[in-house]
Amino acid sequence: MTEHVLKTWPEHYAAIERGAKTCELRLNDRPYQVGDVLLLREFEPLNASYTGQQLRVRVTHILNGGAWLAPSYIAMSIRLEQL
């Protein structure tokens, strides 16, 4: 299991926090695997700064490639965990 620290914009962060967003689309630029933890740090792009808020989610499934995704992107199913 690996922990990946990632920036997350406020609208996506809020949706994950309330349980409405359970999938994360990302460039496949890391060795993501099922079971990994994503430490999502809320990032405000207008100020180019972190808000100090963060969430931990666990990767439960990975969709890689196929006709549904642009090349080099993956869709990860995620489950919110307690910090």
N, C-alpha and C positions, 0 to 999 in steps of 0.2 A: 504494500500500500504506500502510495506517495501522496503528499499534500502539495497542492498547487495553489499559489497565492495569485488571485486575479482581480483586476479592476472591474467594477460593475456600476453602470450608470444608475442614477436614482430611480427611474421608472421601472427598470428591470429588478433592482434590489427590492423595491416595495412589493412587487408582484410575487417574488420568491418568498419574502417574509410572511406574506398573508396566505401563502399556499396556492395561489392562482397559477403560478408559473412553475412547471415541473420539468422543463427541458431547457438545456443550455446549448446554444449554437456557438461553436468556436472554430477558429482556424486550428487545424491539427498540427500545431507547431511544438507539441510536447508529447511525451509518451503516455498519454491518458489511458487508463485501464479501468475496467469495472472494479469497484471497491475503493478507488482513490477518493480522497477528500479534496473538495474545492473550498478554499477559504476566500470568500467573496467579500472584498473590501469596497464599500460604497465610495464612488469617485464622482465628484462634481465637475463635469467637463468645462463648464463656463468659467469656473475659478481655477481649473487645473489643480484641484486639491482633493485629498481624502476627507471625508466627513467624520471619520472616527468610528463609524458603524461597520460591523462585519458579521457575516453569517458563515456557518459551516454546512456544506451539503455533501452527501455521499453519491458517487456515480453508481447507478444501478443498471444501466444499459448504455451501449454505444452503437449508434448507427453511423457507419463509415462508408461514404461513397454511394454508388448506385445512381439511379436516375433522379433521386430526390434532392441531392445536395450538389452544390458547386464543387469542383475539384478542390482538394485540400481542406475541406470543411467536414466537421463531424457534428452530430446531434447527440448530446448526452442526457439521458433521463437522470433526474436528480431527486434526492430525498433530503429534506431539511433535517439537520441534527442540532442538538443542544451544544452551546459553546462551553 
